[in-house]
Amino acid sequence: MINFLQAAEAAPQQPGMGSFWVMMLLMVVVMYFFMWRPESKRRKEMAKFREGLKKGDKIITAGGIYGVVKEVKAGEATILIEVDGNITLRVDKNMVVADNTQLQK
């Protein structure tokens, strides 16, 4: 009988599926707090910035073009920017990536 108890204690334990699911859940939580949540917050801030554009704002486009907002029409997806002198470009609001006035301070 003693041999049977000693053999039972010496048998290696197999890891259960419970620990696997705990690790998977932990990985999802870490990814949420370090990747998805900050990205979602950044997207919301960028959308708010783009909707708040007004005439006279200095901006930078995704293509690296510096300009001044010349015309913003409510409900439209494009804005008119003045690049240099009388040169104006119509660009999509989604291509505006930064406020140039804040970058130069």
C-alpha positions in Angstrom: 0.0 0.0 0.0 2.8 2.4 0.7 4.3 1.7 -2.7 1.0 2.7 -4.3 0.9 6.1 -2.6 4.5 6.8 -3.4 3.9 6.0 -7.0 0.9 8.3 -7.2 2.9 11.1 -5.7 5.8 10.6 -8.1 3.6 10.6 -11.3 4.2 13.8 -13.3 1.2 16.1 -13.6 0.0 16.9 -17.1 -0.8 20.6 -17.7 -4.6 21.1 -18.0 -6.5 22.9 -20.7 -7.5 25.5 -18.1 -4.0 27.0 -18.0 -4.0 27.3 -21.8 -7.2 29.3 -21.8 -6.0 31.5 -19.0 -2.9 32.3 -21.0 -4.9 33.0 -24.1 -7.3 35.3 -22.2 -4.3 37.1 -20.7 -2.8 37.6 -24.1 -6.0 39.1 -25.5 -6.3 41.5 -22.5 -2.7 42.6 -23.0 -3.2 43.2 -26.7 -6.4 45.2 -26.0 -4.7 47.6 -23.6 -1.4 48.0 -25.5 -2.6 47.9 -29.1 -6.3 48.2 -29.9 -7.4 50.7 -27.2 -4.6 53.3 -28.0 -5.2 52.9 -31.7 -9.0 53.5 -31.3 -8.3 56.6 -29.2 -5.9 58.0 -31.8 -8.4 57.4 -34.6 -11.1 59.2 -32.7 -8.8 62.2 -32.0 -7.8 62.4 -35.6 -11.5 62.3 -36.8 -12.3 65.1 -34.3 -9.3 67.1 -35.6 -10.4 66.7 -39.2 -14.0 67.7 -38.5 -12.7 70.8 -36.6 -10.8 72.2 -39.6 -11.6 75.8 -40.4 -10.4 78.5 -42.8 -6.9 79.7 -42.0 -5.7 76.5 -40.3 -2.1 75.5 -41.3 -2.0 71.8 -42.1 0.2 69.0 -43.5 -1.2 66.4 -45.8 -0.3 62.7 -45.9 1.8 63.4 -49.0 3.9 66.0 -47.1 2.3 69.1 -48.6 2.1 72.1 -46.3 -0.8 74.4 -46.9 -3.4 76.7 -45.4 -7.1 75.8 -45.4 -8.9 78.1 -47.8 -12.4 76.6 -47.9 -14.3 74.0 -45.8 -17.8 73.1 -46.8 -19.9 71.3 -44.2 -20.8 67.8 -45.1 -18.2 67.5 -47.8 -15.3 65.1 -47.7 -12.9 67.5 -49.4 -11.3 70.8 -48.4 -9.5 73.5 -50.5 -6.0 74.4 -49.4 -3.7 77.1 -50.6 -0.2 75.9 -51.1 1.8 78.8 -52.5 0.6 82.1 -53.8 -2.5 81.4 -56.0 -2.0 77.7 -56.1 -4.9 75.8 -54.5 -5.5 72.1 -54.2 -8.6 70.2 -53.3 -7.7 67.3 -51.0 -9.7 64.7 -49.1 -10.1 65.5 -45.4 -8.7 62.0 -44.6 -5.4 63.0 -46.1 -4.8 65.8 -43.5 -2.5 64.3 -40.9 -1.2 67.2 -38.8 -1.8 70.8 -37.6 1.3 72.8 -38.8 0.8 75.6 -36.2 1.3 73.1 -33.3 4.4 71.6 -34.9 6.3 74.9 -35.3 6.0 76.0 -31.7 
